[in-house]
Amino acid sequence: MMGLFASGKHSQSICDRCGMAYPYLSIKEEWNGSRVCPECFETKHPQLDPPKVTADAEALRDAAPDRTEPAVDSTAYDNFFNGLP
């Protein structure tokens, strides 16, 4: 079975940036989809990729439930400041 496309060894292509004609096989595709000549080719700058952000850890592994303290009787503490004679 023959290939679906020609090899392009005798073809010309136009650079998307400078508009000059170049051999088809020397044209490169940039990260943004532009097909440019080797002189106009620029790699993608690392700052264009956002850093990976992970969620903060909030849960504890094997955490124990909260303690329930017994209620404290407020009449157990007799002193001068609670208004008793």
TORPA-4810 file (N, C-alpha, C, O; in nm, 3 decimals):
<nodes>
NODE_1_0.085_-0.117_0.000_0.000_0.000_0.000_0.089_0.124_0.000_0.189_0.128_0.072_M
NODE_2_0.056_0.222_-0.078_0.135_0.344_-0.087_0.095_0.440_0.024_-0.016_0.432_0.078_M
NODE_3_0.189_0.531_0.059_0.162_0.629_0.164_0.055_0.729_0.121_0.029_0.748_0.002_G
NODE_4_-0.007_0.791_0.219_-0.113_0.888_0.191_-0.058_1.025_0.154_-0.128_1.104_0.091_L
NODE_5_0.065_1.054_0.191_0.121_1.186_0.166_0.252_1.171_0.089_0.318_1.068_0.095_F
NODE_6_0.288_1.276_0.016_0.415_1.278_-0.055_0.528_1.304_0.044_0.503_1.353_0.155_A
NODE_7_0.650_1.272_0.006_0.763_1.289_0.098_0.801_1.436_0.117_0.852_1.472_0.223_S
NODE_8_0.778_1.521_0.019_0.805_1.663_0.032_0.949_1.701_0.010_0.988_1.812_0.048_G
NODE_9_1.031_1.616_-0.048_1.173_1.647_-0.063_1.199_1.756_-0.167_1.306_1.816_-0.165_K
NODE_10_1.105_1.782_-0.258_1.122_1.887_-0.358_1.025_2.003_-0.335_1.016_2.093_-0.419_H
NODE_11_0.954_2.004_-0.224_0.851_2.104_-0.197_0.906_2.223_-0.121_1.011_2.214_-0.057_S
NODE_12_0.835_2.333_-0.129_0.867_2.455_-0.056_0.754_2.483_0.043_0.640_2.443_0.021_Q
NODE_13_0.788_2.551_0.152_0.690_2.590_0.252_0.719_2.732_0.296_0.834_2.776_0.291_S
NODE_14_0.617_2.805_0.338_0.631_2.944_0.380_0.636_2.949_0.532_0.553_2.888_0.600_I
NODE_15_0.735_3.022_0.585_0.747_3.041_0.729_0.633_3.129_0.778_0.605_3.232_0.717_C
NODE_16_0.568_3.091_0.886_0.457_3.169_0.942_0.504_3.298_1.006_0.424_3.391_1.022_D
NODE_17_0.629_3.308_1.043_0.677_3.428_1.110_0.740_3.529_1.014_0.704_3.646_1.016_R
NODE_18_0.833_3.485_0.931_0.903_3.581_0.844_0.848_3.583_0.702_0.875_3.679_0.629_C
NODE_19_0.773_3.483_0.659_0.711_3.481_0.527_0.802_3.437_0.414_0.764_3.447_0.298_G
NODE_20_0.922_3.390_0.444_1.015_3.346_0.341_0.987_3.199_0.306_0.934_3.124_0.387_M
NODE_21_1.024_3.161_0.184_1.007_3.023_0.139_1.130_2.940_0.179_1.243_2.985_0.162_A
NODE_22_1.106_2.822_0.231_1.212_2.730_0.276_1.178_2.590_0.228_1.062_2.563_0.197_Y
NODE_23_1.277_2.502_0.222_1.244_2.362_0.191_1.145_2.307_0.294_1.155_2.334_0.414_P
NODE_24_1.050_2.230_0.246_0.942_2.178_0.331_0.996_2.100_0.451_0.941_2.111_0.561_Y
NODE_25_1.099_2.022_0.432_1.151_1.938_0.539_1.229_2.015_0.645_1.255_1.961_0.752_L
NODE_26_1.267_2.141_0.618_1.340_2.219_0.718_1.246_2.298_0.809_1.291_2.353_0.909_S
NODE_27_1.118_2.305_0.777_1.021_2.379_0.858_0.991_2.298_0.985_0.971_2.177_0.981_I
NODE_28_0.989_2.370_1.098_0.961_2.307_1.228_0.832_2.364_1.285_0.794_2.478_1.256_K
NODE_29_0.764_2.284_1.365_0.642_2.331_1.429_0.674_2.373_1.572_0.736_2.298_1.648_E
NODE_30_0.630_2.495_1.610_0.651_2.545_1.745_0.544_2.493_1.840_0.449_2.427_1.798_E
NODE_31_0.560_2.525_1.967_0.468_2.481_2.072_0.328_2.542_2.053_0.230_2.485_2.102_W
NODE_32_0.318_2.656_1.984_0.188_2.721_1.965_0.122_2.683_1.833_0.016_2.737_1.800_N
NODE_33_0.183_2.591_1.756_0.125_2.544_1.633_0.177_2.613_1.508_0.142_2.573_1.397_G
NODE_34_0.259_2.716_1.523_0.315_2.786_1.406_0.422_2.699_1.341_0.500_2.633_1.409_S
NODE_35_0.424_2.700_1.208_0.527_2.629_1.133_0.626_2.733_1.085_0.593_2.818_1.002_R
NODE_36_0.749_2.728_1.139_0.848_2.833_1.115_0.978_2.771_1.064_1.002_2.651_1.074_V
NODE_37_1.063_2.859_1.009_1.194_2.818_0.960_1.290_2.800_1.079_1.259_2.842_1.190_C
NODE_38_1.405_2.738_1.056_1.499_2.717_1.167_1.549_2.846_1.230_1.580_2.848_1.349_P
NODE_39_1.558_2.955_1.153_1.605_3.082_1.208_1.502_3.147_1.300_1.539_3.216_1.395_E
NODE_40_1.374_3.125_1.274_1.268_3.185_1.354_1.220_3.096_1.468_1.140_3.139_1.551_C
NODE_41_1.267_2.973_1.474_1.218_2.877_1.573_1.256_2.921_1.714_1.372_2.953_1.740_F
NODE_42_1.158_2.922_1.805_1.180_2.953_1.946_1.116_2.843_2.030_1.004_2.800_2.003_E
NODE_43_1.190_2.798_2.130_1.133_2.697_2.221_1.038_2.764_2.319_1.043_2.885_2.339_T
NODE_44_0.954_2.686_2.378_0.858_2.739_2.475_0.930_2.779_2.603_1.012_2.703_2.656_K
NODE_45_0.899_2.898_2.652_0.962_2.946_2.774_0.903_2.871_2.895_0.782_2.849_2.900_H
NODE_46_0.987_2.832_2.991_0.936_2.755_3.106_0.833_2.829_3.191_0.750_2.765_3.256_P
NODE_47_0.835_2.963_3.191_0.739_3.036_3.273_0.598_3.033_3.216_0.503_3.073_3.284_Q
NODE_48_0.581_2.986_3.093_0.448_2.975_3.036_0.372_2.855_3.091_0.250_2.849_3.078_L
NODE_49_0.442_2.761_3.151_0.377_2.647_3.215_0.356_2.679_3.362_0.453_2.703_3.433_D
NODE_50_0.231_2.680_3.410_0.209_2.709_3.551_0.264_2.596_3.639_0.263_2.480_3.598_P
NODE_51_0.311_2.630_3.758_0.362_2.525_3.847_0.248_2.436_3.897_0.133_2.479_3.907_P
NODE_52_0.282_2.313_3.928_0.182_2.222_3.983_0.156_2.260_4.128_0.248_2.273_4.209_K
NODE_53_0.030_2.277_4.160_-0.010_2.314_4.295_-0.083_2.195_4.355_-0.181_2.146_4.299_V
NODE_54_-0.034_2.150_4.469_-0.099_2.039_4.537_-0.176_2.092_4.657_-0.143_2.198_4.710_T
NODE_55_-0.275_2.020_4.699_-0.356_2.063_4.813_-0.278_2.044_4.943_-0.195_1.954_4.956_A
NODE_56_-0.305_2.132_5.038_-0.243_2.119_5.169_-0.303_1.999_5.242_-0.423_1.974_5.234_D
NODE_57_-0.219_1.926_5.311_-0.266_1.812_5.389_-0.342_1.864_5.511_-0.290_1.945_5.587_A
NODE_58_-0.465_1.818_5.529_-0.547_1.864_5.641_-0.584_1.751_5.736_-0.604_1.776_5.855_E
NODE_59_-0.593_1.630_5.688_-0.635_1.519_5.772_-0.513_1.448_5.830_-0.405_1.448_5.771_A
NODE_60_-0.532_1.387_5.946_-0.427_1.311_6.011_-0.457_1.162_5.995_-0.572_1.120_6.000_L
NODE_61_-0.352_1.085_5.975_-0.371_0.941_5.965_-0.388_0.884_6.107_-0.313_0.919_6.197_R
NODE_62_-0.486_0.800_6.124_-0.516_0.734_6.252_-0.540_0.835_6.364_-0.484_0.821_6.473_D
NODE_63_-0.620_0.934_6.339_-0.650_1.036_6.439_-0.751_0.982_6.540_-0.843_0.909_6.503_A
NODE_64_-0.734_1.018_6.667_-0.826_0.976_6.773_-0.940_1.078_6.783_-0.919_1.195_6.753_A
NODE_65_-1.059_1.034_6.824_-1.170_1.130_6.839_-1.145_1.225_6.955_-1.063_1.198_7.042_P
NODE_66_-1.215_1.337_6.955_-1.201_1.435_7.063_-1.246_1.376_7.196_-1.336_1.291_7.202_D
NODE_67_-1.182_1.423_7.302_-1.222_1.379_7.436_-1.343_1.459_7.480_-1.356_1.577_7.447_R
NODE_68_-1.430_1.396_7.556_-1.544_1.468_7.614_-1.516_1.480_7.764_-1.510_1.379_7.835_T
NODE_69_-1.500_1.601_7.811_-1.472_1.627_7.952_-1.604_1.636_8.028_-1.703_1.686_7.975_E
NODE_70_-1.606_1.588_8.150_-1.727_1.602_8.230_-1.750_1.749_8.266_-1.656_1.827_8.279_P
NODE_71_-1.877_1.784_8.281_-1.911_1.922_8.315_-1.862_1.953_8.456_-1.866_1.868_8.545_A
NODE_72_-1.817_2.075_8.476_-1.765_2.118_8.607_-1.876_2.194_8.678_-1.937_2.284_8.621_V
NODE_73_-1.901_2.156_8.804_-2.002_2.224_8.884_-1.942_2.354_8.935_-1.839_2.353_9.002_D
NODE_74_-2.007_2.466_8.903_-1.951_2.596_8.940_-1.966_2.624_9.089_-1.898_2.713_9.140_S
NODE_75_-2.051_2.551_9.162_-2.067_2.575_9.306_-1.959_2.504_9.386_-1.953_2.520_9.508_T
NODE_76_-1.875_2.428_9.322_-1.771_2.356_9.395_-1.659_2.448_9.439_-1.581_2.412_9.528_A
NODE_77_-1.649_2.562_9.381_-1.540_2.654_9.414_-1.596_2.773_9.489_-1.640_2.870_9.427_Y
NODE_78_-1.594_2.767_9.620_-1.640_2.880_9.701_-1.521_2.969_9.729_-1.421_2.926_9.787_D
NODE_79_-1.532_3.094_9.687_-1.428_3.191_9.717_-1.492_3.327_9.731_-1.614_3.340_9.722_N
NODE_80_-1.414_3.426_9.752_-1.463_3.560_9.778_-1.530_3.622_9.656_-1.620_3.705_9.671_F
NODE_81_-1.488_3.586_9.537_-1.535_3.654_9.418_-1.665_3.603_9.361_-1.720_3.668_9.272_F
NODE_82_-1.718_3.490_9.407_-1.841_3.440_9.347_-1.965_3.487_9.420_-2.074_3.440_9.388_N
NODE_83_-1.954_3.578_9.516_-2.068_3.641_9.578_-2.127_3.566_9.697_-2.235_3.601_9.743_G
NODE_84_-2.059_3.463_9.747_-2.110_3.390_9.863_-2.060_3.458_9.990_-1.948_3.509_9.994_L
NODE_85_-2.146_3.458_10.099_-2.103_3.524_10.225_-2.001_3.446_10.304_-1.958_3.491_10.410_P
</nodes>
